Amino acid sequence: MIIFVDNTFKKNRMKFLKYILFLLVLISSVESIAQEAAPKKSESPATTRAKRKKAKQKWKEQRKIEMEQKKAVKQHHKRIQTKETRKRMKRERRKSDNLRKNKKEFFLIRWFRK
């Protein structure tokens, strides 16, 4: 019975030593990686400002192209409608604009609505 206890003790001890060894290897690798990294040199404010300005200009050009494409799609959509449909669209757009501005319809229209 004593031999059985000794064997389990040895097995547990080996597992414990393997665990400790694994942790040591893991910690030492992290430390070596941290020491290898050289500090970055910060760029001068003038170059970062120039980069931001260039990026903003590129963004504006891209936005302008997108807006033109949206406008072209809207124009095409309007052009393919019939005259009556365009008039109805115009009325609905005016009505929605007034609703967004919190303006009511003309009082006579409100009074004599069906």
N, C-alpha and C positions, 0 to 999 in steps of 0.2 A: 504494500500500500504506500509506503514511503517513497518508493521508486516512482510510482505513478504521479505523486505530487511533484517530485523533482522534475519529471519530464514536462509537465504542464508549466511549471515555473520557468523552465528553460525556453519553452515555446513562446510564452508571454514576454519573456525578457528579450528574445530575438525580435519579436514583433515591435516591441517598444524601441529597441535600438534602430531598427529599420525606419520607423516613423521619425525618430529624432534625426537620423542621417538624411532622410528625404527633406525635412524642414530646413536643415542646414544648407543643403544644396540649393534649395529654392531661394532662400534668403540671400545666399552669396551671389546667385545669378542676378537677382534684382539689384543688388548693390553695385555689381560690376557694370551693369547696363546704365545705371544712373551716373556712374563716374565717367563713362565713355562719352556721354552727350556733352558736346561743347556748347557754351552759351551762345545764343544767337545775337548777332549784332543788330541793333535796332536801326531802321532806316531813318534817314533825316526827314523832318516834317515836310520839307519841300517836295520830296519824291512821293510821299504818301498823299499829299494834297493833289499832286499832279495825277496820280493814279485814280483818286476819287473823282476828280474832275473829268477824266477821260471816261471812266465807268458811267458817270452821270450823263455825259454827252451821248454815249452809246445807248443808254437806256432811253433817253429822249428820242433818239432816232428810231429805235425799235417801237416805241409807243406811238410815234407819228405814223409809222407804216401800218401798225395795227388799226389805228383810228381811221386811216384812209380806206383800209380794207372793209372795216365795218360800215363806213359810209357808202362804199360802192355796193355792198350787199343790200343796204336799205334802199338805195336808189333803184337797184334792179327790181327789188320786191315791189316798189311803188309803180315802176314802169309797166310791169306785167299785169297790173290790176285794170279793171274796166273803169270808165269815168264815174259811174255811180258808186262803185266801191271806194274810189279815191275820195269822193265827197263824204261818204259815210266815215271813212277813216279820219278825215280832217275834223268832222264834227266830234267824233269820239275823243280825238286827241285834245281838242279844246275843252271838252267836258272834263277829261281827266286832269288837265292842267288847272282848271278852276277848282276841282276837288282837292288837289294837292296844295293849292293856295288858300284853302278853307273859304272859298267864295261860294255863295249859294247861287242857285239858278235864278233867273229873273222872276220877280214875284208873281207876275201874271201867269207865267208858265206853271209855277207851283200851285197857284189857285185853281187853274182850270185843267189840271192834269186828269186824265181819265181814271 
